[in-house]
Amino acid sequence: MKEYFPKHTFQNTTSLLNPVFGLQESQALSYIVLDKVFNISKTAIIVNDPFIPDTFQLKNYESIVQRLLKNEPIQYIFKEAEFYGNTFYVDKNVLIPRQETELLIQIISSFKNWEKPKMADIGTGSGCIACSLALSIADSQIVGYDVSPEALQIAQHNASKLNAHAVFSPLDILEDEIPHIELDLVVSNPPYVMDQEKQQMKKNVLDFEPPLALFVADENPLIFYKTIMEKAKKALKRGGVLFFEINEQFGKETLLLFQHYGYSEPKIYKDIHDKQRFASAIWE
Ligand SMILES: C[S@@+](CC[C@H](N)C(=O)[O-])C[C@H]1O[C@@H](n2cnc3c(N)ncnc32)[C@H](O)[C@@H]1O
């Protein structure tokens, strides 16, 4: 069996990935690949003691590098994504939780002094928002809804794995009512990418992430926002809050829609890249 050196394997992996990802991202990916496949940590790369991989590890390594070169997201390859300090199971049936969405959890958690809030998350996907809220807000009750049965299974799996008190149920928000009254909070990160934005999107998203989670028709890009604003009126209690993640292009329109549907105190929040990313309003 051949001996391998961690430093050389790392450099090799980085140069294989470099043409597609550039140096910085290739290095970040190489650290993960070496750790997951050969159990070689960053420190082990510095120490550089030789190791002897078995045939299975070598085959796995080659296949993972090839998949990465075809733009498959590393989160789908290893079936996990980090979100708000926890590791979520993900596969091709759910959107990979985005780093910017983490700020939504922070904004909601510190929005007010929540007391045993009842909440609903529409379009829950991996359950990242529902589980993170359940884990951050004491004594909260949250139901995550999705039209995709596969997503609901994944969300339930994540809740069990993380010991988060969230439950999940099927719902097509474009057809069904939200089956609650007197909720303290409705939150949604619905599909909001217009079909016409596809040209500017990266292959790793377009070729691998579920279209159902991403796209809306160009003619009605705010369909989910309008529908949820209308339906949440019956589900929220007076003083209840509606929170959205939004398409950065539609901040102003979202504020106008909140007014149109009779909500008060409409507000926009920017993400870490200074883009209009979240919106909230109160149902009085
Ligand atoms: C942008 S993803 C958000 C996933 C997750 N909440 C997150 O923030 O990572 C939108 C989600 O809405 C779901 N969805 C799409 N159409 C829907 C519908 N008509 N009713 C309910 N959920 C829907 C998709 O399956 C997907 O999981």
The ligand as an SDF file (V2000), in Angstrom:
LIG
                    3D

 27 29  0  0  0  0  0  0  0  0999 V2000
  -36.5500   29.2040   -0.6680 C   0  0  0  0  0  0  0  0  0  0  0  0
  -37.0050   27.5930   -0.0770 S   0  0  0  0  0  0  0  0  0  0  0  0
  -36.7920   27.8800    1.6680 C   0  0  0  0  0  0  0  0  0  0  0  0
  -36.4260   26.6550    2.4460 C   0  0  0  0  0  0  0  0  0  0  0  0
  -36.0250   26.9420    3.9070 C   0  0  0  0  0  0  0  0  0  0  0  0
  -37.1070   27.5820    4.6260 N   0  0  0  0  0  0  0  0  0  0  0  0
  -34.7790   27.8150    3.9650 C   0  0  0  0  0  0  0  0  0  0  0  0
  -34.8900   28.9920    4.3450 O   0  0  0  0  0  0  0  0  0  0  0  0
  -33.6770   27.3180    3.6190 O   0  0  0  0  0  0  0  0  0  0  0  0
  -38.7520   27.6030   -0.3310 C   0  0  0  0  0  0  0  0  0  0  0  0
  -39.5170   26.3710    0.1220 C   0  0  0  0  0  0  0  0  0  0  0  0
  -40.9000   26.5650   -0.2190 O   0  0  0  0  0  0  0  0  0  0  0  0
  -41.4520   25.3260   -0.6280 C   0  0  0  0  0  0  0  0  0  0  0  0
  -42.6210   25.5960   -1.4980 N   0  0  0  0  0  0  0  0  0  0  0  0
  -42.6600   25.8500   -2.8300 C   0  0  0  0  0  0  0  0  0  0  0  0
  -43.9160   26.0230   -3.2310 N   0  0  0  0  0  0  0  0  0  0  0  0
  -44.7100   25.8900   -2.1390 C   0  0  0  0  0  0  0  0  0  0  0  0
  -46.1210   25.9350   -1.9150 C   0  0  0  0  0  0  0  0  0  0  0  0
  -46.9640   26.1950   -2.9180 N   0  0  0  0  0  0  0  0  0  0  0  0
  -46.5990   25.7380   -0.6570 N   0  0  0  0  0  0  0  0  0  0  0  0
  -45.7400   25.4790    0.3660 C   0  0  0  0  0  0  0  0  0  0  0  0
  -44.4000   25.4100    0.2240 N   0  0  0  0  0  0  0  0  0  0  0  0
  -43.8790   25.6110   -1.0140 C   0  0  0  0  0  0  0  0  0  0  0  0
  -40.3200   24.6110   -1.3340 C   0  0  0  0  0  0  0  0  0  0  0  0
  -40.5290   23.2210   -1.3690 O   0  0  0  0  0  0  0  0  0  0  0  0
  -39.1120   25.0500   -0.4920 C   0  0  0  0  0  0  0  0  0  0  0  0
  -38.8410   24.1130    0.5120 O   0  0  0  0  0  0  0  0  0  0  0  0
  1  2  1  0
  2  3  1  0
  2 10  1  0
  3  4  1  0
  4  5  1  0
  5  6  1  0
  5  7  1  0
  7  8  2  0
  7  9  1  0
 10 11  1  0
 11 12  1  0
 11 26  1  0
 12 13  1  0
 13 14  1  0
 13 24  1  0
 14 15  1  0
 14 23  1  0
 15 16  2  0
 16 17  1  0
 17 18  1  0
 17 23  2  0
 18 19  1  0
 18 20  2  0
 20 21  1  0
 21 22  2  0
 22 23  1  0
 24 25  1  0
 24 26  1  0
 26 27  1  0
M  CHG  2   2   1   9  -1
M  END
$$$$
